[in-house]
Amino acid sequence: MIVDWLDACCGNPLADVCRTYLLLRHAVPERAMDYVETYAAMSGAEVGAILAWLAPIAAARLTEGVADENDELLRLAGVA
């Protein structure tokens, strides 16, 4: 388990799941949806409710300045 306490805050847990999905999508794309589907099955959440966070999560990720992700993030955020 990895806990990132540097910027911990309260919020919708599905946003956290979607952020992890977004990071996995870049690092290991073949496993990203498996993560979302497994989380959904174990938590009772809807996959669609998790992915509904994708545009705002992608927009937030743009502010982190990861240049090699910008094109995809712009597309996912609905800006490109």
PyMOL Python script that loads the backbone (N, CA, C, O; Angstrom):
from pymol import cmd

cmd.read_pdbstr("""\
ATOM      1  N   MET A   1       0.837  -1.166   0.000  1.00  0.00           N
ATOM      2  CA  MET A   1       0.000   0.000   0.000  1.00  0.00           C
ATOM      3  C   MET A   1       0.889   1.238   0.000  1.00  0.00           C
ATOM      4  O   MET A   1       1.875   1.313   0.734  1.00  0.00           O
ATOM      5  N   ILE A   2       0.527   2.197  -0.827  1.00  0.00           N
ATOM      6  CA  ILE A   2       1.253   3.462  -0.883  1.00  0.00           C
ATOM      7  C   ILE A   2       0.307   4.549  -0.409  1.00  0.00           C
ATOM      8  O   ILE A   2      -0.823   4.644  -0.887  1.00  0.00           O
ATOM      9  N   VAL A   3       0.756   5.364   0.521  1.00  0.00           N
ATOM     10  CA  VAL A   3      -0.042   6.478   1.015  1.00  0.00           C
ATOM     11  C   VAL A   3       0.724   7.756   0.730  1.00  0.00           C
ATOM     12  O   VAL A   3       1.869   7.907   1.157  1.00  0.00           O
ATOM     13  N   ASP A   4       0.104   8.670   0.017  1.00  0.00           N
ATOM     14  CA  ASP A   4       0.700   9.955  -0.334  1.00  0.00           C
ATOM     15  C   ASP A   4       0.110  11.010   0.600  1.00  0.00           C
ATOM     16  O   ASP A   4      -0.975  11.529   0.339  1.00  0.00           O
ATOM     17  N   TRP A   5       0.803  11.325   1.666  1.00  0.00           N
ATOM     18  CA  TRP A   5       0.289  12.272   2.653  1.00  0.00           C
ATOM     19  C   TRP A   5       0.657  13.710   2.340  1.00  0.00           C
ATOM     20  O   TRP A   5       0.198  14.612   3.041  1.00  0.00           O
ATOM     21  N   LEU A   6       1.463  13.965   1.321  1.00  0.00           N
ATOM     22  CA  LEU A   6       1.897  15.325   1.032  1.00  0.00           C
ATOM     23  C   LEU A   6       0.748  16.253   0.663  1.00  0.00           C
ATOM     24  O   LEU A   6       0.782  17.443   0.979  1.00  0.00           O
ATOM     25  N   ASP A   7      -0.250  15.724   0.007  1.00  0.00           N
ATOM     26  CA  ASP A   7      -1.366  16.576  -0.397  1.00  0.00           C
ATOM     27  C   ASP A   7      -2.717  15.923  -0.080  1.00  0.00           C
ATOM     28  O   ASP A   7      -3.685  16.074  -0.825  1.00  0.00           O
ATOM     29  N   ALA A   8      -2.760  15.204   1.027  1.00  0.00           N
ATOM     30  CA  ALA A   8      -3.982  14.517   1.434  1.00  0.00           C
ATOM     31  C   ALA A   8      -5.080  15.524   1.760  1.00  0.00           C
ATOM     32  O   ALA A   8      -4.819  16.580   2.335  1.00  0.00           O
ATOM     33  N   CYS A   9      -6.300  15.185   1.389  1.00  0.00           N
ATOM     34  CA  CYS A   9      -7.453  16.023   1.697  1.00  0.00           C
ATOM     35  C   CYS A   9      -8.709  15.159   1.629  1.00  0.00           C
ATOM     36  O   CYS A   9      -8.652  13.996   1.231  1.00  0.00           O
ATOM     37  N   CYS A  10      -9.819  15.727   2.013  1.00  0.00           N
ATOM     38  CA  CYS A  10     -11.093  15.007   1.968  1.00  0.00           C
ATOM     39  C   CYS A  10     -11.726  15.209   0.598  1.00  0.00           C
ATOM     40  O   CYS A  10     -11.630  16.288   0.012  1.00  0.00           O
ATOM     41  N   GLY A  11     -12.360  14.184   0.102  1.00  0.00           N
ATOM     42  CA  GLY A  11     -13.030  14.298  -1.181  1.00  0.00           C
ATOM     43  C   GLY A  11     -13.701  12.996  -1.542  1.00  0.00           C
ATOM     44  O   GLY A  11     -13.694  12.040  -0.766  1.00  0.00           O
ATOM     45  N   ASN A  12     -14.272  12.967  -2.711  1.00  0.00           N
ATOM     46  CA  ASN A  12     -14.957  11.783  -3.190  1.00  0.00           C
ATOM     47  C   ASN A  12     -13.926  10.695  -3.496  1.00  0.00           C
ATOM     48  O   ASN A  12     -12.999  10.927  -4.272  1.00  0.00           O
ATOM     49  N   PRO A  13     -14.075   9.514  -2.897  1.00  0.00           N
ATOM     50  CA  PRO A  13     -13.089   8.451  -3.140  1.00  0.00           C
ATOM     51  C   PRO A  13     -13.047   8.003  -4.601  1.00  0.00           C
ATOM     52  O   PRO A  13     -12.024   7.490  -5.055  1.00  0.00           O
ATOM     53  N   LEU A  14     -14.131   8.187  -5.336  1.00  0.00           N
ATOM     54  CA  LEU A  14     -14.122   7.793  -6.747  1.00  0.00           C
ATOM     55  C   LEU A  14     -13.184   8.679  -7.553  1.00  0.00           C
ATOM     56  O   LEU A  14     -12.650   8.247  -8.575  1.00  0.00           O
ATOM     57  N   ALA A  15     -12.978   9.908  -7.108  1.00  0.00           N
ATOM     58  CA  ALA A  15     -12.004  10.783  -7.765  1.00  0.00           C
ATOM     59  C   ALA A  15     -10.599  10.213  -7.589  1.00  0.00           C
ATOM     60  O   ALA A  15      -9.788  10.258  -8.514  1.00  0.00           O
ATOM     61  N   ASP A  16     -10.316   9.683  -6.418  1.00  0.00           N
ATOM     62  CA  ASP A  16      -9.004   9.058  -6.184  1.00  0.00           C
ATOM     63  C   ASP A  16      -8.813   7.826  -7.062  1.00  0.00           C
ATOM     64  O   ASP A  16      -7.733   7.603  -7.609  1.00  0.00           O
ATOM     65  N   VAL A  17      -9.861   7.038  -7.190  1.00  0.00           N
ATOM     66  CA  VAL A  17      -9.797   5.849  -8.047  1.00  0.00           C
ATOM     67  C   VAL A  17      -9.543   6.272  -9.486  1.00  0.00           C
ATOM     68  O   VAL A  17      -8.738   5.656 -10.184  1.00  0.00           O
ATOM     69  N   CYS A  18     -10.223   7.313  -9.928  1.00  0.00           N
ATOM     70  CA  CYS A  18     -10.048   7.794 -11.298  1.00  0.00           C
ATOM     71  C   CYS A  18      -8.640   8.339 -11.508  1.00  0.00           C
ATOM     72  O   CYS A  18      -8.052   8.133 -12.570  1.00  0.00           O
ATOM     73  N   ARG A  19      -8.096   9.025 -10.519  1.00  0.00           N
ATOM     74  CA  ARG A  19      -6.718   9.527 -10.646  1.00  0.00           C
ATOM     75  C   ARG A  19      -5.733   8.371 -10.777  1.00  0.00           C
ATOM     76  O   ARG A  19      -4.812   8.419 -11.591  1.00  0.00           O
ATOM     77  N   THR A  20      -5.934   7.341  -9.975  1.00  0.00           N
ATOM     78  CA  THR A  20      -5.066   6.167 -10.080  1.00  0.00           C
ATOM     79  C   THR A  20      -5.220   5.530 -11.456  1.00  0.00           C
ATOM     80  O   THR A  20      -4.233   5.119 -12.066  1.00  0.00           O
ATOM     81  N   TYR A  21      -6.464   5.448 -11.951  1.00  0.00           N
ATOM     82  CA  TYR A  21      -6.708   4.936 -13.301  1.00  0.00           C
ATOM     83  C   TYR A  21      -5.927   5.747 -14.329  1.00  0.00           C
ATOM     84  O   TYR A  21      -5.284   5.182 -15.214  1.00  0.00           O
ATOM     85  N   LEU A  22      -5.984   7.076 -14.209  1.00  0.00           N
ATOM     86  CA  LEU A  22      -5.294   7.940 -15.161  1.00  0.00           C
ATOM     87  C   LEU A  22      -3.789   7.694 -15.130  1.00  0.00           C
ATOM     88  O   LEU A  22      -3.149   7.628 -16.179  1.00  0.00           O
ATOM     89  N   LEU A  23      -3.227   7.558 -13.939  1.00  0.00           N
ATOM     90  CA  LEU A  23      -1.787   7.294 -13.814  1.00  0.00           C
ATOM     91  C   LEU A  23      -1.425   5.917 -14.379  1.00  0.00           C
ATOM     92  O   LEU A  23      -0.411   5.768 -15.061  1.00  0.00           O
ATOM     93  N   LEU A  24      -2.255   4.918 -14.092  1.00  0.00           N
ATOM     94  CA  LEU A  24      -2.016   3.573 -14.637  1.00  0.00           C
ATOM     95  C   LEU A  24      -2.157   3.562 -16.151  1.00  0.00           C
ATOM     96  O   LEU A  24      -1.407   2.879 -16.848  1.00  0.00           O
ATOM     97  N   ARG A  25      -3.114   4.313 -16.650  1.00  0.00           N
ATOM     98  CA  ARG A  25      -3.351   4.379 -18.100  1.00  0.00           C
ATOM     99  C   ARG A  25      -2.091   4.828 -18.835  1.00  0.00           C
ATOM    100  O   ARG A  25      -1.821   4.381 -19.950  1.00  0.00           O
ATOM    101  N   HIS A  26      -1.332   5.703 -18.211  1.00  0.00           N
ATOM    102  CA  HIS A  26      -0.088   6.173 -18.819  1.00  0.00           C
ATOM    103  C   HIS A  26       1.048   5.156 -18.618  1.00  0.00           C
ATOM    104  O   HIS A  26       1.832   4.908 -19.534  1.00  0.00           O
ATOM    105  N   ALA A  27       1.128   4.581 -17.433  1.00  0.00           N
ATOM    106  CA  ALA A  27       2.256   3.697 -17.093  1.00  0.00           C
ATOM    107  C   ALA A  27       2.078   2.266 -17.593  1.00  0.00           C
ATOM    108  O   ALA A  27       2.997   1.692 -18.177  1.00  0.00           O
ATOM    109  N   VAL A  28       0.905   1.693 -17.365  1.00  0.00           N
ATOM    110  CA  VAL A  28       0.599   0.310 -17.766  1.00  0.00           C
ATOM    111  C   VAL A  28      -0.831   0.258 -18.313  1.00  0.00           C
ATOM    112  O   VAL A  28      -1.738  -0.250 -17.654  1.00  0.00           O
ATOM    113  N   PRO A  29      -1.019   0.785 -19.513  1.00  0.00           N
ATOM    114  CA  PRO A  29      -2.377   0.934 -20.063  1.00  0.00           C
ATOM    115  C   PRO A  29      -3.185  -0.360 -20.130  1.00  0.00           C
ATOM    116  O   PRO A  29      -4.411  -0.335 -20.016  1.00  0.00           O
ATOM    117  N   GLU A  30      -2.513  -1.470 -20.310  1.00  0.00           N
ATOM    118  CA  GLU A  30      -3.233  -2.744 -20.411  1.00  0.00           C
ATOM    119  C   GLU A  30      -3.840  -3.177 -19.078  1.00  0.00           C
ATOM    120  O   GLU A  30      -4.676  -4.080 -19.061  1.00  0.00           O
ATOM    121  N   ARG A  31      -3.449  -2.569 -17.976  1.00  0.00           N
ATOM    122  CA  ARG A  31      -3.958  -2.953 -16.644  1.00  0.00           C
ATOM    123  C   ARG A  31      -4.896  -1.902 -16.045  1.00  0.00           C
ATOM    124  O   ARG A  31      -5.561  -2.176 -15.046  1.00  0.00           O
ATOM    125  N   ALA A  32      -4.959  -0.725 -16.626  1.00  0.00           N
ATOM    126  CA  ALA A  32      -5.693   0.390 -16.029  1.00  0.00           C
ATOM    127  C   ALA A  32      -7.175   0.083 -15.829  1.00  0.00           C
ATOM    128  O   ALA A  32      -7.709   0.301 -14.741  1.00  0.00           O
ATOM    129  N   MET A  33      -7.838  -0.417 -16.857  1.00  0.00           N
ATOM    130  CA  MET A  33      -9.269  -0.693 -16.730  1.00  0.00           C
ATOM    131  C   MET A  33      -9.519  -1.872 -15.792  1.00  0.00           C
ATOM    132  O   MET A  33     -10.552  -1.917 -15.123  1.00  0.00           O
ATOM    133  N   ASP A  34      -8.597  -2.818 -15.735  1.00  0.00           N
ATOM    134  CA  ASP A  34      -8.724  -3.919 -14.764  1.00  0.00           C
ATOM    135  C   ASP A  34      -8.817  -3.364 -13.350  1.00  0.00           C
ATOM    136  O   ASP A  34      -9.612  -3.842 -12.541  1.00  0.00           O
ATOM    137  N   TYR A  35      -8.004  -2.354 -13.055  1.00  0.00           N
ATOM    138  CA  TYR A  35      -8.016  -1.731 -11.735  1.00  0.00           C
ATOM    139  C   TYR A  35      -9.397  -1.135 -11.438  1.00  0.00           C
ATOM    140  O   TYR A  35      -9.960  -1.370 -10.368  1.00  0.00           O
ATOM    141  N   VAL A  36      -9.935  -0.370 -12.379  1.00  0.00           N
ATOM    142  CA  VAL A  36     -11.242   0.267 -12.177  1.00  0.00           C
ATOM    143  C   VAL A  36     -12.336  -0.787 -12.009  1.00  0.00           C
ATOM    144  O   VAL A  36     -13.176  -0.678 -11.115  1.00  0.00           O
ATOM    145  N   GLU A  37     -12.323  -1.793 -12.860  1.00  0.00           N
ATOM    146  CA  GLU A  37     -13.356  -2.829 -12.785  1.00  0.00           C
ATOM    147  C   GLU A  37     -13.266  -3.625 -11.481  1.00  0.00           C
ATOM    148  O   GLU A  37     -14.291  -3.981 -10.898  1.00  0.00           O
ATOM    149  N   THR A  38     -12.059  -3.901 -11.029  1.00  0.00           N
ATOM    150  CA  THR A  38     -11.886  -4.622  -9.761  1.00  0.00           C
ATOM    151  C   THR A  38     -12.365  -3.766  -8.595  1.00  0.00           C
ATOM    152  O   THR A  38     -13.063  -4.256  -7.708  1.00  0.00           O
ATOM    153  N   TYR A  39     -11.993  -2.496  -8.596  1.00  0.00           N
ATOM    154  CA  TYR A  39     -12.455  -1.598  -7.531  1.00  0.00           C
ATOM    155  C   TYR A  39     -13.977  -1.535  -7.521  1.00  0.00           C
ATOM    156  O   TYR A  39     -14.601  -1.621  -6.464  1.00  0.00           O
ATOM    157  N   ALA A  40     -14.563  -1.385  -8.689  1.00  0.00           N
ATOM    158  CA  ALA A  40     -16.017  -1.291  -8.790  1.00  0.00           C
ATOM    159  C   ALA A  40     -16.682  -2.563  -8.263  1.00  0.00           C
ATOM    160  O   ALA A  40     -17.654  -2.491  -7.511  1.00  0.00           O
ATOM    161  N   ALA A  41     -16.171  -3.699  -8.648  1.00  0.00           N
ATOM    162  CA  ALA A  41     -16.753  -4.967  -8.209  1.00  0.00           C
ATOM    163  C   ALA A  41     -16.652  -5.143  -6.703  1.00  0.00           C
ATOM    164  O   ALA A  41     -17.576  -5.652  -6.068  1.00  0.00           O
ATOM    165  N   MET A  42     -15.536  -4.726  -6.134  1.00  0.00           N
ATOM    166  CA  MET A  42     -15.329  -4.915  -4.697  1.00  0.00           C
ATOM    167  C   MET A  42     -16.031  -3.864  -3.841  1.00  0.00           C
ATOM    168  O   MET A  42     -16.352  -4.120  -2.681  1.00  0.00           O
ATOM    169  N   SER A  43     -16.269  -2.691  -4.410  1.00  0.00           N
ATOM    170  CA  SER A  43     -16.853  -1.599  -3.625  1.00  0.00           C
ATOM    171  C   SER A  43     -18.338  -1.388  -3.885  1.00  0.00           C
ATOM    172  O   SER A  43     -19.032  -0.751  -3.094  1.00  0.00           O
ATOM    173  N   GLY A  44     -18.817  -1.927  -4.998  1.00  0.00           N
ATOM    174  CA  GLY A  44     -20.207  -1.675  -5.383  1.00  0.00           C
ATOM    175  C   GLY A  44     -20.380  -0.393  -6.172  1.00  0.00           C
ATOM    176  O   GLY A  44     -21.503  -0.029  -6.523  1.00  0.00           O
ATOM    177  N   ALA A  45     -19.281   0.300  -6.457  1.00  0.00           N
ATOM    178  CA  ALA A  45     -19.337   1.525  -7.264  1.00  0.00           C
ATOM    179  C   ALA A  45     -19.578   1.164  -8.726  1.00  0.00           C
ATOM    180  O   ALA A  45     -19.269   0.054  -9.159  1.00  0.00           O
ATOM    181  N   GLU A  46     -20.119   2.087  -9.463  1.00  0.00           N
ATOM    182  CA  GLU A  46     -20.319   1.913 -10.905  1.00  0.00           C
ATOM    183  C   GLU A  46     -19.066   2.370 -11.651  1.00  0.00           C
ATOM    184  O   GLU A  46     -18.487   3.404 -11.317  1.00  0.00           O
ATOM    185  N   VAL A  47     -18.651   1.613 -12.646  1.00  0.00           N
ATOM    186  CA  VAL A  47     -17.496   1.999 -13.463  1.00  0.00           C
ATOM    187  C   VAL A  47     -17.744   3.379 -14.068  1.00  0.00           C
ATOM    188  O   VAL A  47     -16.841   4.216 -14.096  1.00  0.00           O
ATOM    189  N   GLY A  48     -18.945   3.616 -14.546  1.00  0.00           N
ATOM    190  CA  GLY A  48     -19.273   4.920 -15.133  1.00  0.00           C
ATOM    191  C   GLY A  48     -19.139   6.068 -14.154  1.00  0.00           C
ATOM    192  O   GLY A  48     -18.735   7.166 -14.536  1.00  0.00           O
ATOM    193  N   ALA A  49     -19.476   5.827 -12.889  1.00  0.00           N
ATOM    194  CA  ALA A  49     -19.340   6.868 -11.862  1.00  0.00           C
ATOM    195  C   ALA A  49     -17.871   7.187 -11.605  1.00  0.00           C
ATOM    196  O   ALA A  49     -17.521   8.329 -11.305  1.00  0.00           O
ATOM    197  N   ILE A  50     -17.031   6.194 -11.723  1.00  0.00           N
ATOM    198  CA  ILE A  50     -15.585   6.414 -11.559  1.00  0.00           C
ATOM    199  C   ILE A  50     -15.046   7.200 -12.743  1.00  0.00           C
ATOM    200  O   ILE A  50     -14.332   8.188 -12.568  1.00  0.00           O
ATOM    201  N   LEU A  51     -15.386   6.764 -13.944  1.00  0.00           N
ATOM    202  CA  LEU A  51     -14.861   7.415 -15.149  1.00  0.00           C
ATOM    203  C   LEU A  51     -15.466   8.791 -15.381  1.00  0.00           C
ATOM    204  O   LEU A  51     -14.928   9.570 -16.168  1.00  0.00           O
ATOM    205  N   ALA A  52     -16.566   9.108 -14.718  1.00  0.00           N
ATOM    206  CA  ALA A  52     -17.160  10.443 -14.821  1.00  0.00           C
ATOM    207  C   ALA A  52     -16.207  11.512 -14.285  1.00  0.00           C
ATOM    208  O   ALA A  52     -16.334  12.688 -14.627  1.00  0.00           O
ATOM    209  N   TRP A  53     -15.264  11.107 -13.453  1.00  0.00           N
ATOM    210  CA  TRP A  53     -14.269  12.020 -12.904  1.00  0.00           C
ATOM    211  C   TRP A  53     -13.109  12.268 -13.864  1.00  0.00           C
ATOM    212  O   TRP A  53     -12.243  13.088 -13.560  1.00  0.00           O
ATOM    213  N   LEU A  54     -13.061  11.600 -14.995  1.00  0.00           N
ATOM    214  CA  LEU A  54     -11.882  11.641 -15.859  1.00  0.00           C
ATOM    215  C   LEU A  54     -11.539  13.047 -16.365  1.00  0.00           C
ATOM    216  O   LEU A  54     -10.371  13.435 -16.330  1.00  0.00           O
ATOM    217  N   ALA A  55     -12.514  13.809 -16.829  1.00  0.00           N
ATOM    218  CA  ALA A  55     -12.215  15.155 -17.352  1.00  0.00           C
ATOM    219  C   ALA A  55     -11.631  16.068 -16.274  1.00  0.00           C
ATOM    220  O   ALA A  55     -10.583  16.669 -16.510  1.00  0.00           O
ATOM    221  N   PRO A  56     -12.259  16.200 -15.103  1.00  0.00           N
ATOM    222  CA  PRO A  56     -11.642  17.083 -14.102  1.00  0.00           C
ATOM    223  C   PRO A  56     -10.306  16.563 -13.557  1.00  0.00           C
ATOM    224  O   PRO A  56      -9.423  17.351 -13.221  1.00  0.00           O
ATOM    225  N   ILE A  57     -10.161  15.246 -13.472  1.00  0.00           N
ATOM    226  CA  ILE A  57      -8.886  14.681 -12.999  1.00  0.00           C
ATOM    227  C   ILE A  57      -7.790  14.940 -14.028  1.00  0.00           C
ATOM    228  O   ILE A  57      -6.664  15.276 -13.661  1.00  0.00           O
ATOM    229  N   ALA A  58      -8.107  14.786 -15.310  1.00  0.00           N
ATOM    230  CA  ALA A  58      -7.129  15.062 -16.366  1.00  0.00           C
ATOM    231  C   ALA A  58      -6.754  16.543 -16.364  1.00  0.00           C
ATOM    232  O   ALA A  58      -5.583  16.887 -16.528  1.00  0.00           O
ATOM    233  N   ALA A  59      -7.736  17.412 -16.181  1.00  0.00           N
ATOM    234  CA  ALA A  59      -7.453  18.855 -16.132  1.00  0.00           C
ATOM    235  C   ALA A  59      -6.547  19.184 -14.953  1.00  0.00           C
ATOM    236  O   ALA A  59      -5.620  19.983 -15.089  1.00  0.00           O
ATOM    237  N   ALA A  60      -6.804  18.579 -13.803  1.00  0.00           N
ATOM    238  CA  ALA A  60      -5.956  18.808 -12.633  1.00  0.00           C
ATOM    239  C   ALA A  60      -4.543  18.289 -12.880  1.00  0.00           C
ATOM    240  O   ALA A  60      -3.569  18.922 -12.473  1.00  0.00           O
ATOM    241  N   ARG A  61      -4.430  17.151 -13.538  1.00  0.00           N
ATOM    242  CA  ARG A  61      -3.107  16.569 -13.825  1.00  0.00           C
ATOM    243  C   ARG A  61      -2.303  17.493 -14.736  1.00  0.00           C
ATOM    244  O   ARG A  61      -1.076  17.531 -14.644  1.00  0.00           O
ATOM    245  N   LEU A  62      -2.971  18.234 -15.609  1.00  0.00           N
ATOM    246  CA  LEU A  62      -2.276  19.173 -16.488  1.00  0.00           C
ATOM    247  C   LEU A  62      -1.467  20.193 -15.691  1.00  0.00           C
ATOM    248  O   LEU A  62      -0.413  20.640 -16.144  1.00  0.00           O
ATOM    249  N   THR A  63      -1.944  20.555 -14.530  1.00  0.00           N
ATOM    250  CA  THR A  63      -1.249  21.555 -13.713  1.00  0.00           C
ATOM    251  C   THR A  63       0.033  21.016 -13.096  1.00  0.00           C
ATOM    252  O   THR A  63       0.826  21.779 -12.545  1.00  0.00           O
ATOM    253  N   GLU A  64       0.241  19.710 -13.186  1.00  0.00           N
ATOM    254  CA  GLU A  64       1.432  19.095 -12.603  1.00  0.00           C
ATOM    255  C   GLU A  64       2.636  19.157 -13.537  1.00  0.00           C
ATOM    256  O   GLU A  64       3.747  18.802 -13.145  1.00  0.00           O
ATOM    257  N   GLY A  65       2.414  19.608 -14.778  1.00  0.00           N
ATOM    258  CA  GLY A  65       3.518  19.843 -15.704  1.00  0.00           C
ATOM    259  C   GLY A  65       4.236  18.614 -16.219  1.00  0.00           C
ATOM    260  O   GLY A  65       5.449  18.652 -16.427  1.00  0.00           O
ATOM    261  N   VAL A  66       3.514  17.522 -16.430  1.00  0.00           N
ATOM    262  CA  VAL A  66       4.118  16.307 -16.979  1.00  0.00           C
ATOM    263  C   VAL A  66       3.976  16.389 -18.506  1.00  0.00           C
ATOM    264  O   VAL A  66       2.988  15.931 -19.080  1.00  0.00           O
ATOM    265  N   ALA A  67       4.976  16.978 -19.137  1.00  0.00           N
ATOM    266  CA  ALA A  67       4.902  17.352 -20.545  1.00  0.00           C
ATOM    267  C   ALA A  67       4.540  16.206 -21.481  1.00  0.00           C
ATOM    268  O   ALA A  67       3.769  16.407 -22.420  1.00  0.00           O
ATOM    269  N   ASP A  68       5.074  15.016 -21.252  1.00  0.00           N
ATOM    270  CA  ASP A  68       4.810  13.916 -22.183  1.00  0.00           C
ATOM    271  C   ASP A  68       3.385  13.386 -22.075  1.00  0.00           C
ATOM    272  O   ASP A  68       2.999  12.526 -22.866  1.00  0.00           O
ATOM    273  N   GLU A  69       2.594  13.871 -21.124  1.00  0.00           N
ATOM    274  CA  GLU A  69       1.197  13.467 -20.992  1.00  0.00           C
ATOM    275  C   GLU A  69       0.234  14.539 -21.494  1.00  0.00           C
ATOM    276  O   GLU A  69      -0.965  14.283 -21.602  1.00  0.00           O
ATOM    277  N   ASN A  70       0.735  15.730 -21.799  1.00  0.00           N
ATOM    278  CA  ASN A  70      -0.140  16.866 -22.087  1.00  0.00           C
ATOM    279  C   ASN A  70      -1.161  16.629 -23.187  1.00  0.00           C
ATOM    280  O   ASN A  70      -2.332  16.961 -23.007  1.00  0.00           O
ATOM    281  N   ASP A  71      -0.762  16.070 -24.311  1.00  0.00           N
ATOM    282  CA  ASP A  71      -1.695  15.876 -25.419  1.00  0.00           C
ATOM    283  C   ASP A  71      -2.867  14.990 -25.009  1.00  0.00           C
ATOM    284  O   ASP A  71      -4.024  15.319 -25.269  1.00  0.00           O
ATOM    285  N   GLU A  72      -2.561  13.868 -24.371  1.00  0.00           N
ATOM    286  CA  GLU A  72      -3.624  12.962 -23.933  1.00  0.00           C
ATOM    287  C   GLU A  72      -4.487  13.610 -22.852  1.00  0.00           C
ATOM    288  O   GLU A  72      -5.709  13.463 -22.861  1.00  0.00           O
ATOM    289  N   LEU A  73      -3.858  14.322 -21.927  1.00  0.00           N
ATOM    290  CA  LEU A  73      -4.610  14.972 -20.858  1.00  0.00           C
ATOM    291  C   LEU A  73      -5.550  16.042 -21.409  1.00  0.00           C
ATOM    292  O   LEU A  73      -6.685  16.166 -20.948  1.00  0.00           O
ATOM    293  N   LEU A  74      -5.097  16.795 -22.368  1.00  0.00           N
ATOM    294  CA  LEU A  74      -5.959  17.814 -23.015  1.00  0.00           C
ATOM    295  C   LEU A  74      -7.157  17.149 -23.666  1.00  0.00           C
ATOM    296  O   LEU A  74      -8.280  17.643 -23.565  1.00  0.00           O
ATOM    297  N   ARG A  75      -6.921  16.043 -24.325  1.00  0.00           N
ATOM    298  CA  ARG A  75      -8.017  15.304 -24.970  1.00  0.00           C
ATOM    299  C   ARG A  75      -8.990  14.776 -23.929  1.00  0.00           C
ATOM    300  O   ARG A  75     -10.202  14.922 -24.086  1.00  0.00           O
ATOM    301  N   LEU A  76      -8.479  14.168 -22.878  1.00  0.00           N
ATOM    302  CA  LEU A  76      -9.345  13.601 -21.836  1.00  0.00           C
ATOM    303  C   LEU A  76     -10.107  14.679 -21.079  1.00  0.00           C
ATOM    304  O   LEU A  76     -11.228  14.454 -20.623  1.00  0.00           O
ATOM    305  N   ALA A  77      -9.498  15.842 -20.949  1.00  0.00           N
ATOM    306  CA  ALA A  77     -10.152  16.957 -20.257  1.00  0.00           C
ATOM    307  C   ALA A  77     -11.199  17.626 -21.144  1.00  0.00           C
ATOM    308  O   ALA A  77     -11.963  18.476 -20.686  1.00  0.00           O
ATOM    309  N   GLY A  78     -11.225  17.233 -22.422  1.00  0.00           N
ATOM    310  CA  GLY A  78     -12.198  17.802 -23.346  1.00  0.00           C
ATOM    311  C   GLY A  78     -11.813  19.158 -23.876  1.00  0.00           C
ATOM    312  O   GLY A  78     -12.666  19.932 -24.311  1.00  0.00           O
ATOM    313  N   VAL A  79     -10.507  19.453 -23.839  1.00  0.00           N
ATOM    314  CA  VAL A  79     -10.011  20.753 -24.284  1.00  0.00           C
ATOM    315  C   VAL A  79      -9.430  20.681 -25.698  1.00  0.00           C
ATOM    316  O   VAL A  79      -9.406  21.681 -26.416  1.00  0.00           O
ATOM    317  N   ALA A  80      -8.967  19.508 -26.088  1.00  0.00           N
ATOM    318  CA  ALA A  80      -8.332  19.371 -27.402  1.00  0.00           C
ATOM    319  C   ALA A  80      -9.213  18.606 -28.354  1.00  0.00           C
ATOM    320  O   ALA A  80      -8.838  18.395 -29.507  1.00  0.00           O
TER     321      ALA A  80
END
""", "prot")
cmd.dss("prot")
cmd.show_as("cartoon", "prot")
cmd.util.cbc("prot")
cmd.orient("prot")
